[in-house]
Amino acid sequence: MNEAIDQLQQQITDVREQLAAIVQRGGRLRPGLDDVNEDLADAVKTLAQAHDAERRQLTADQANALRKRIAEVQTQLAKPGSRRQGGDGYINLTPKQVQAKWATVEAAQRMIESDQQKLEEANLGGGPDKDQVAAAKARISVVAKQRLNDALAANESLPLWLTSAVGSPPRPDPEPWLKAAHNVLVYRLEHGVSDPLLPLGGKPSGDDAYGSRRAGEWKKIAEELNKLHGLAGKSEYKL
């Protein structure tokens, strides 16, 4: 009986705390910093579609490697058979030996066709256009800034993933802190990061165009956090 009463009293206390929070927040429960609610649903969906299309694309290095290989093989194919190392039936792309998979003219031609198809498919891309992506990014940036300002104005506790990245707002100049916190929050919202501890989630790979671009953003923010912690007189922050 006593246990049931204690549980009921705890539930009443919890409800009172929730109501007090709602009243303090202007009559409505404010979403968490990186929650995706109706304010952000369309923007996040647009970027997710753009990221899917970007995953089907090649990185700049991958595309350049294909173009270089196509040009090299085409140069060899354009030579008279008597001038090719290996004679009429062979294509030699290295100074010392014939590469096995390009050993015949037919294999070299098939390789060129395959590489050209990869480039064409990568260029198709698809997904939202640039204006839609830009509008989605702008919306996320605005909402992220407003959420941070509201949380600070209400003196709310910040989530662990944010404090582990940027610490507490420094005084007298909070601008570097605000900028870094905003960039971390925008990154989480744009890329769907939900890790409760790691501010930027795991380090991205550069296996495709999206991964390569995201890895660049990850590195840039990590460097900004390192600089922020250096300015605060703390040890260098490592992600």
N, C-alpha and C positions, 0 to 999 in steps of 0.2 A: 504494500500500500504506500509506504513512504517513498519507495523507489519510483512509483508511478507519479506521485505528487512532484517529486524532484524533476522528473522528465518534463512534466507539464509546465512547471515554473521556468525551466530552461527554454522551452519552446516559446513561452510568452515573452521572455527576455529577448530571444532572437527576433521575434516579430517586431518588438518595440524598436530594436536597433535598426532593423530594415526600414521601418516607417520613418524613424528619425533621419536616416540617410536620404530617403526619398524627399522629405520636406526640405532638408538642407540643399538638395540638388534641384530645387525649383518645382517640386511636385512630380518628378519622374526619375526613375532609376537610370543613372548615366551608364552607358556601356563601358566595358574595360577598354584600355588604351588601344589594344590590337583586336578588339572584337569586330567582326564583320556583320553589321546590322543593315537596316534598310538604307541608311545614309551612304553606305559603301558597296552594297551588293552589286549594283550595275557596273561600277568602276572596276571592282575586283574581278567580276566575270569577264569583262572586256580584256583585261590584262591576262587572265588565264588563257583565253582564246588566242591572244597574241603570242603568248609563250609557247603554246602547243604548235603554232605555225612556225615559230622560230626554231623549235627543236628539230624540225624537218630540214632546216637549212644547214649548210656547211659553214665552218669557221672561215675567216679570211685566209688563214694559212692552208687549210685543207683545199679550198677552191684554187688558190694560187699553185699548190702542188700539182693538182690535176691539170691545170692549164699548162704548166711547165712540162709535165710528162707528155701531154698531147703534142706540144710543139716539138719536143725532142724526137718523138717517134715519127711524126710527120716529116721532119727533116731527113731522117734515115730512109723513110719510104720514098722520098723524092729523089734519092740518089739512084743512079744506074746500078744494076745488080753487081756489075764488075767492081764498083767502088765501095760496096758494102763489105764490112769485115764479116766473113763467113760466106760470101758469094751470093748467088741469086736467091737462095731460099732462106737466108738468115738476116736478122736485124740485131745489130750489136749496139747497146746503149752505154756500155762501159769500156774503158780503155783496154781491159785485160781479157774479159771473157764475155761470151754470149749469155744474157739472162734467159733462163730456161723458159719462163712463161711467155716471152716475146721472141722465141727462137725462130719462128717462121713468120713470113709476111702476113699470112692469114691471121695468126694469133695477134700480131701487132695491130692489124686493122680492127679486129674484134675488141681489143683493149681500148682503142681510140673511141669506138662507138659507145662502149660502156661508160667511159669517163665523160663523154659529152652528154650522155643521158643523165648521169648523176648531176652534172651542172645544171641542165635544163630543169630537172625535177626540183632541185634546191631553189632555183629562182622562182618557181611557181608560188612557193610559200603559202599564200592564203591568209586567212584571219582578218582582223579589223584593220582599217586603213590608218595612216599616220595621224590624221586628225582625231580619230576616235581614241587612239592610244594616248595622244597628248592630253585630251580632255579627261581621260580616266586618271592619268598621273596627276594632273592638276587638282582633280577632285580629292584624291587621296591625300595630297599634300596639305590642302586646306583643312580637311577634317582632322588630320593628324595634329596640325598646329593648334586647332581649337581645343582638341581633347587635352593636349598637354597644358595649355593655358588654364583650362577649367580645373584640371587636377591640381595644379599648383595654387590656383586661387582658393580652392576649397581645402588646401593643406592636406590632401589625401596621401595615403601611403602609396608609393610607386611600386610597381611589380618588380620582383627580384631580377628578372632578365634585363630590366632597364638600369636598376641601381648597380648591378654587377658590371654594366658597361660604362656608365657615366658618373656613378656615385651620386652625391647630393649636390644641389645647385650651389655653386660657389658665390662668395660675395667679395668685393662689391660688384663685379662684372659677371653676370650670369649668361651673357650672350654666347660664348663658345660652348657652354653646357647646353643651352637651349638648341643651338644649331646641331650639335652632335646627337642629342636626344631625338630631335625631329628626324634626322637622317636614319637613325636606327629604327624608329617607329615606321617610317615610310617604307624602308626596306622590308620589314616584317609583313606589312600589309600588301605590298606589291608582289611579294614572292611566296605568300602563304606560310610564313614561318610561325610555328606555334610552340616551339620548344620553351618550356617554363624557365630554363636556366640560361641557355646559350642565346645571347641577344640576336645573333645573326644566323642561328642554326649551324649546321655543318658546312664546312668549306666546299663550295661548288666545284664540280669538275668542268673542264673546258672541252668536252667531247663534241659539242655542237654549238651552233651560233648562240643559242640562249645561254647555255652553260658558260661559254666563253665571256659573254657580256656580263652575266651575273657574277662571275669570278672577279671581273674587273671592279664592279661595284663593291663587292665584299672586301677586296683589298683596299680600296679607297677609304671606306668607312673604318676599317681596322686601323689604317694609318692615322685617320683623324682621331680615333679614340686613344691611340698611343700618344699623340700630341697633346690631347686634352689632359691625360693623366700626368704628362710631363709638366704641363703648365701648372697643375695643381700641386706640384712638388712631390708626387708619389712615384713609385716605381713604374717602369714602362708597362703599359697594359698589353697583354698578348692574347690574341684570339686563336 
